[in-house]
Amino acid sequence: MGQLEGKTAVVTGGSSGIGLAAAERLVAEGAHVFITGRNRDALDAAAKNIGSVTAVADDIAAAQTIGSATAVTDDIPAAKTIRSPPR
């Protein structure tokens, strides 16, 4: 049993690089992971390779898509949505 068994994580940029590595590690520790990214094909490939993840194709930086990211966290018990201040 991993340290994160029964926990849920949201990883932005989860289809490649550090985000993908983080998602893989979180899953290895037992968490269910939501990965987000702009490229649906890359997300689907990452989700297939990782296993227990939910892929959400979205541009998290675009103001009009914040609602869908918030909708993802609404499904997570006790989740907090952290937003960066406007640039």
Wavefront OBJ file of the C-alpha trace (Angstrom):
o trace
v 0.000 0.000 0.000
v 1.420 3.367 -1.088
v 1.614 6.525 0.972
v -1.099 8.154 -1.141
v -3.625 5.311 -1.178
v -7.142 6.769 -1.323
v -5.890 10.259 -2.200
v -6.549 12.226 -5.385
v -4.123 14.541 -7.194
v -4.439 16.999 -10.084
v -1.354 17.426 -12.302
v -1.293 20.167 -14.919
v 0.882 19.459 -17.933
v 0.589 15.757 -17.205
v 1.141 14.502 -20.745
v 4.925 15.048 -20.867
v 8.040 16.044 -18.972
v 7.933 16.754 -15.265
v 4.124 16.636 -15.154
v 4.109 13.137 -16.641
v 6.825 11.973 -14.247
v 4.903 13.440 -11.296
v 1.687 11.730 -12.398
v 3.494 8.387 -12.748
v 4.986 8.708 -9.270
v 1.682 9.728 -7.684
v -0.035 6.703 -9.241
v 2.830 4.459 -8.078
v 2.182 5.708 -4.543
v -1.508 4.810 -4.807
v -3.197 8.111 -5.719
v -5.849 8.515 -8.386
v -4.581 11.267 -10.653
v -6.286 13.757 -12.948
v -3.881 14.939 -15.658
v -4.524 18.048 -17.723
v -2.961 19.343 -20.899
v -3.794 21.037 -24.175
v -3.143 18.113 -26.525
v -5.862 15.442 -26.320
v -3.805 12.833 -28.233
v -0.781 13.263 -25.949
v -3.013 13.104 -22.861
v -4.708 9.935 -24.059
v -1.310 8.317 -24.724
v -0.055 9.337 -21.272
v -3.227 8.048 -19.604
v -2.900 4.716 -21.406
v 0.749 4.366 -20.327
v 0.213 5.444 -16.720
v -2.958 3.518 -15.966
v -5.157 4.823 -13.158
v -5.587 8.429 -14.327
v -8.326 10.638 -15.699
v -7.269 12.857 -18.620
v -8.807 16.335 -19.008
v -7.838 18.162 -22.212
v -7.821 21.878 -21.478
v -5.627 24.960 -21.487
v -5.539 25.686 -17.775
v -3.945 29.119 -18.400
v -6.865 30.362 -20.500
v -9.374 32.291 -18.428
v -12.378 30.719 -20.156
v -11.233 27.205 -19.198
v -10.849 27.790 -15.468
v -14.447 26.616 -15.054
v -13.712 23.130 -16.382
v -10.644 22.822 -14.150
v -12.782 23.849 -11.206
v -15.354 21.249 -12.245
v -12.647 18.578 -11.975
v -11.768 19.641 -8.450
v -15.459 19.774 -7.515
v -15.455 15.971 -7.859
v -12.611 15.643 -5.344
v -13.609 15.641 -1.679
v -12.020 18.497 0.258
v -10.173 19.821 -2.829
v -9.032 23.403 -2.912
v -8.632 25.251 -6.190
v -5.543 27.438 -6.132
v -5.430 30.177 -8.722
v -2.458 32.332 -9.559
v -2.945 36.096 -9.363
v -3.508 37.801 -12.740
v -0.332 38.764 -14.543
l 1 2 3 4 5 6 7 8 9 10 11 12 13 14 15 16 17 18 19 20 21 22 23 24 25 26 27 28 29 30 31 32 33 34 35 36 37 38 39 40 41 42 43 44 45 46 47 48 49 50 51 52 53 54 55 56 57 58 59 60 61 62 63 64 65 66 67 68 69 70 71 72 73 74 75 76 77 78 79 80 81 82 83 84 85 86 87
